[in-house]
């Protein structure tokens, strides 16, 4: 989603594309920061994007492209011819390149590799072979390295040659002939050293390093612990195979925090941003947990019934209040477990199934609140909610209502069948209708309240998931009583 600044430029950019303003598009690519350009490209059609990028030189084109979201990158390269795509991939940084290729179909990757230079091709195959959660999956092989037996003056000369192809040159890694990591020299130390000083005399020998197969989250934590700009990654033989830079570590920390937040809200982690994830994917990742939690809540009715019998002096009376007995034509009316009037029926219904109703609405609301609060937390501070206007908010709200209707219908059907088998049609109808309504209510509350707080320039996290669940619980009881009284 573009920020406010980007949204002001977007109409002019569209006009320049329409008028084929070569000079204007060239200046647009040259003057603005690549991040701003990338934000604008998110809102354009792929054809328009390539019209703009063609007015930038290859290096700048790649820099802009790398700031575009991964989901959007996939859309842009989907119909790009192999020659242009291979040129783009060759210039991309190794870690960003592998992220893109890992999302592409394997057969297309194999078609592209022969068009890429041998060195980059080998690098791609090696990085793709690492586990997606390992340090190897986020490292870059574009680092600065020097031998230990040269002077500081010679080191600076060589560093100038390596700089254009290195991710960072602030840390220079000292390697022996077998590429084993022997030490480290910072650019500051190299500049301040005497020209004739040997690197072996000024380098740090005890270098903090991590293995290529270690968890990427551990690497990010170590980077933060030592305040490093980059962390060297070595193989089992202590050979330097790459580095993990601080910007990649930030991405990992952000992704892991998002995954944790989603799991705490009973949502399976999303691979892409919420607004970029297909509706069916979100439905599955949310619905599966709602179904599981619904079954757990249904067990509460069984537990309530059993303890009501165990703690009552008159088991038959407890059975009657709980409403578990089904009518038997051959039995005396006093022995039937179903209450004789609507009040008793409503009370027994509420007693047994209020945990199910509260859980269904609260869980659905917590899921929506978790997704929206986390989405807003990752938005630019000066951005709108989300995007730049009410129309975008409306799209997200309507999307949530569709999800709520589908999830509510599925849960209502499952609960209806269970209660119908276990009890009777009246109770099953009351529970099913209530669950459907409360899921929609919970989803609406979990969606609208964070948006409202954001529009009031307040932190959406104030409207936390426990608070939303509490609000939905209160309204859920009211809805349950009203539905039960109408039916009975």
Residue pairs with C-beta under 8 A, 6 or more apart in sequence:
1 39
1 42
1 275
1 379
1 383
1 384
1 386
1 387
1 388
1 392
2 10
2 39
2 40
2 42
2 43
2 383
2 387
2 388
3 39
3 380
3 382
3 383
3 384
3 388
4 382
4 383
4 384
4 388
5 36
5 382
6 36
6 39
6 40
6 43
7 384
7 388
9 32
9 36
9 40
10 40
10 43
13 28
13 40
13 44
13 52
14 44
14 48
15 21
16 24
16 25
16 28
17 25
17 44
17 48
17 51
17 52
22 55
25 51
25 52
25 55
26 55
26 56
28 37
28 52
28 55
29 37
29 52
29 53
29 55
29 56
29 60
29 61
29 64
30 56
30 60
34 60
34 63
34 64
34 66
34 67
35 67
37 52
37 64
37 67
38 64
38 65
38 67
38 68
41 49
41 52
41 53
41 64
41 68
41 72
42 68
42 69
42 72
44 52
46 75
46 76
46 78
46 79
49 76
50 76
50 80
53 61
53 64
53 65
54 61
56 64
58 87
58 88
58 91
59 91
61 88
62 88
62 91
62 92
65 73
65 76
65 88
65 92
66 92
66 93
66 96
68 76
69 272
69 273
69 276
70 99
70 100
70 103
70 272
71 272
71 273
71 276
72 276
73 100
74 100
74 103
74 104
77 85
77 88
77 100
77 104
80 88
82 111
82 112
82 115
83 115
85 112
86 112
86 115
86 116
89 97
89 100
89 101
89 112
89 116
89 120
89 124
90 116
90 117
90 120
92 100
93 140
93 142
93 167
94 120
94 123
94 124
94 127
94 140
94 141
94 142
94 242
95 127
95 138
95 139
95 140
95 248
97 120
97 124
98 124
98 127
98 128
98 137
101 109
101 112
101 124
101 128
102 128
102 132
109 128
113 121
113 124
113 125
114 121
116 124
123 141
127 136
127 137
127 139
127 141
129 136
130 136
130 137
130 212
130 213
131 137
131 213
133 215
133 216
133 217
134 212
134 213
134 214
134 215
134 216
135 210
135 211
135 212
135 213
135 214
135 215
135 216
135 218
135 219
135 233
135 244
136 212
136 213
136 233
136 241
136 242
137 216
138 216
138 219
138 244
138 248
138 251
138 252
139 212
139 233
139 241
139 242
139 243
139 244
139 248
140 167
140 242
140 243
140 244
140 245
140 248
141 241
141 242
142 165
142 166
142 167
143 166
143 167
143 168
143 171
143 173
143 230
143 232
143 240
143 242
143 243
144 159
144 162
144 163
144 166
144 168
144 169
144 171
144 172
144 173
145 162
145 172
145 173
145 174
145 175
145 179
145 240
146 155
146 158
146 159
146 172
146 173
146 174
146 175
146 185
146 199
147 174
147 175
147 176
147 177
147 199
148 174
148 176
148 182
148 183
148 198
148 199
148 200
148 203
149 198
149 199
149 200
150 158
150 198
150 199
151 195
151 196
151 197
151 198
151 199
152 190
152 193
152 194
152 195
152 196
152 197
152 198
152 199
152 202
153 195
153 196
155 172
155 185
155 190
155 199
156 190
156 191
159 169
159 172
159 187
159 190
162 169
163 169
167 230
167 243
167 245
168 229
168 230
168 243
168 245
169 187
170 186
170 187
170 188
170 229
170 230
171 184
171 185
171 186
171 187
171 228
171 229
171 230
171 232
171 243
172 184
172 185
172 186
172 187
172 190
173 181
173 183
173 184
173 207
173 232
173 240
173 243
174 181
174 182
174 183
174 184
174 185
174 199
174 200
174 203
175 181
175 182
175 240
176 182
178 237
178 239
179 239
179 240
180 237
180 238
180 239
180 240
181 207
181 209
181 232
181 234
181 238
181 239
181 240
182 203
182 205
183 199
183 200
183 203
183 204
183 205
183 207
184 203
184 204
184 207
184 232
185 199
185 202
185 203
185 204
189 202
190 202
193 202
207 232
208 222
208 226
208 228
208 231
208 232
209 231
209 232
209 233
209 234
209 238
210 218
210 219
210 222
210 231
210 232
210 233
210 234
210 244
211 233
211 234
211 235
211 236
212 233
212 234
212 235
212 241
212 242
216 244
216 252
217 252
217 253
217 256
219 231
219 233
219 244
219 249
219 252
220 244
220 249
220 250
220 252
220 253
220 256
222 228
222 231
223 230
223 231
223 244
223 246
223 249
224 249
224 253
228 246
229 245
229 246
230 243
230 244
230 245
230 246
231 243
231 244
231 249
232 240
232 243
233 240
233 241
233 242
233 243
233 244
234 240
234 241
235 241
254 378
258 269
258 270
258 374
258 378
259 269
261 370
261 373
261 374
262 268
262 269
262 270
262 370
262 371
262 374
263 269
264 370
265 366
265 367
265 369
265 370
265 371
265 465
266 286
266 289
266 290
266 293
266 363
266 366
266 367
266 370
267 285
267 286
267 289
267 367
267 370
267 371
268 284
268 285
268 286
268 288
268 289
269 285
270 277
270 281
270 282
270 285
271 277
273 375
273 378
274 282
274 371
274 372
274 374
274 375
275 375
275 386
275 396
279 399
279 402
279 403
282 403
283 403
283 406
283 407
286 367
286 403
286 407
287 406
287 407
287 410
289 363
289 367
290 360
290 363
290 364
290 367
290 407
290 411
290 439
291 410
291 411
291 414
293 359
293 360
293 363
294 356
294 359
294 360
294 411
294 414
294 415
294 435
296 359
297 355
297 356
297 359
297 360
298 356
298 415
298 418
300 355
300 356
301 352
301 353
301 355
301 356
304 322
304 351
304 352
304 355
305 319
305 322
305 324
305 352
308 318
308 319
308 321
308 322
309 315
309 318
309 319
309 322
311 318
312 318
316 335
316 337
319 325
319 337
320 336
320 337
320 338
320 339
321 339
321 344
321 347
321 348
321 351
322 337
322 348
322 351
322 352
323 337
323 338
323 339
323 344
323 345
323 348
323 349
323 351
323 352
323 423
323 427
324 337
324 352
324 423
325 336
325 337
325 338
326 337
326 338
326 423
326 424
327 336
327 338
328 335
328 336
333 340
338 345
338 424
339 345
339 347
339 348
342 485
342 488
345 426
345 427
345 484
345 488
346 481
346 484
346 485
346 488
349 427
349 430
349 431
349 480
349 484
349 488
350 477
350 480
350 481
350 484
353 419
353 427
353 431
353 480
354 476
354 477
354 480
356 415
356 431
356 435
357 431
357 434
357 435
357 438
357 476
357 477
357 479
357 480
358 472
358 473
358 476
358 477
360 411
360 415
360 435
360 438
360 439
360 442
360 476
361 438
361 439
361 441
361 442
361 469
361 472
361 473
361 475
361 476
362 442
362 468
362 469
362 470
362 472
362 473
362 476
363 442
363 469
364 404
364 407
364 408
364 438
364 439
364 442
364 443
364 446
364 472
365 441
365 442
365 443
365 445
365 446
365 465
365 468
365 469
365 471
365 472
366 442
366 446
366 465
366 466
366 468
366 469
367 443
367 446
368 400
368 404
368 442
368 443
368 445
368 446
368 447
369 445
369 446
369 447
369 449
369 450
369 463
369 464
369 465
369 468
370 446
370 465
372 396
372 446
372 447
372 450
372 451
372 460
373 450
373 460
373 461
373 463
373 464
373 465
375 386
376 385
376 386
376 450
376 454
376 460
377 460
377 461
379 385
379 386
384 392
385 393
385 451
385 454
385 455
386 392
386 393
386 396
387 393
393 451
396 447
397 447
397 448
397 451
400 443
400 444
400 446
400 447
401 440
401 443
401 444
403 443
404 439
404 440
404 442
404 443
404 444
405 440
407 439
407 443
408 435
408 436
408 437
408 438
408 439
408 440
408 443
409 436
411 435
411 436
411 439
412 432
412 433
412 435
412 436
412 439
413 432
415 428
415 431
415 432
415 435
416 428
416 429
416 431
416 432
417 428
418 428
419 427
419 428
419 431
419 432
420 428
426 487
426 488
429 487
430 480
430 483
430 484
430 487
430 488
433 483
433 487
434 476
434 479
434 480
434 483
434 484
437 479
437 483
438 472
438 475
438 476
438 479
438 480
441 472
441 475
441 476
441 479
442 468
442 469
442 472
442 476
445 468
445 471
445 472
446 465
446 468
449 463
449 468
450 460
450 463
451 460
452 463
453 459
453 460
453 462
453 463
454 460
